Amino acid sequence: MKTKRCIFIMCFILINYGSLQGQNNLLFKNPLIFYNTDILNYLQILYKNQQYAKMSKFLYGPKIEKLKGDKFLEELSNSKFGYKIKRVGIVINGTDSWSLTYQRSIFGSQEVFHINCKLVNDTCKMYLDDKVWQTVFSRKLNLDN
């Protein structure tokens, strides 16, 4: 009798432990989450690994339409996107669009910037126009000060 009771208790604990693990796994719980990180940090990982073609799958907007194919990938490879970033805020604009606020640290200075994301064909993508391109990928440093 004690053996059956112990087996029942062990099964109950294992089942509950498994369901708790599933709840804590953020792999694809939110469209903004990519492998337990957010979209811009995920894009930065791809950038640092020189996977520009994979990066382009998560971008949409006029900048991509203007520079198609290899020209866009060349622009990505020449961009400056290696700085430290941290997501500091999320604003929900609708059921399938968000505005994300990031803080970056470059040469000890802290800056805040915003990006917009949207679900496009069941994939979360970052909106990219010329202004966002300058803000995120081609930041001009003023070193004259």
C-alpha positions, 0 to 999 in steps of 0.5 A, a space after each residue: 500500500 505504501 509503495 502505491 502511494 509513493 508511486 502516486 505521489 512521485 507521478 503527481 510531482 513529476 507531472 506538476 514539475 513538467 507543467 511548470 517547466 512548460 509555463 516558464 519556457 518563453 521560447 515562442 510564448 510571445 511573438 516578440 520573443 525569439 529563443 528567450 530574447 527579444 527581436 532586436 537582440 536576436 537580430 544582433 546575434 545574427 549580425 554578430 554571426 554574419 547571418 545577414 540573410 537570416 536577419 532580412 527575414 525579420 525586417 520589413 518596410 521601405 528600406 528593404 523594398 528600396 534596396 533589394 537582395 544582395 545590395 541590402 545584405 551588403 548594407 547590413 554587413 557594412 552597418 554598425 550594430 555591435 553596441 550593447 542594447 537593452 529593451 526597457 519598454 513595450 507599448 502594445 499598439 494593437 493585437 499584432 503590432 508593438 512599439 519597443 523602447 531600447 537603451 544602448 550604451 556606446 562609449 559610456 553614453 546612454 541613449 534611448 530609441 524606439 522601433 516598431 514591430 508587427 506580425 507579418 505572415 505569422 512572423 514578428 518583423 521590425 519596421 525598417 525605413 531610412 530613419 530607423 536604419 540611421 537610428 539602429 544600424 548606421 549611427 553616426 558618432 560625434 567624436 569632435 567633443 
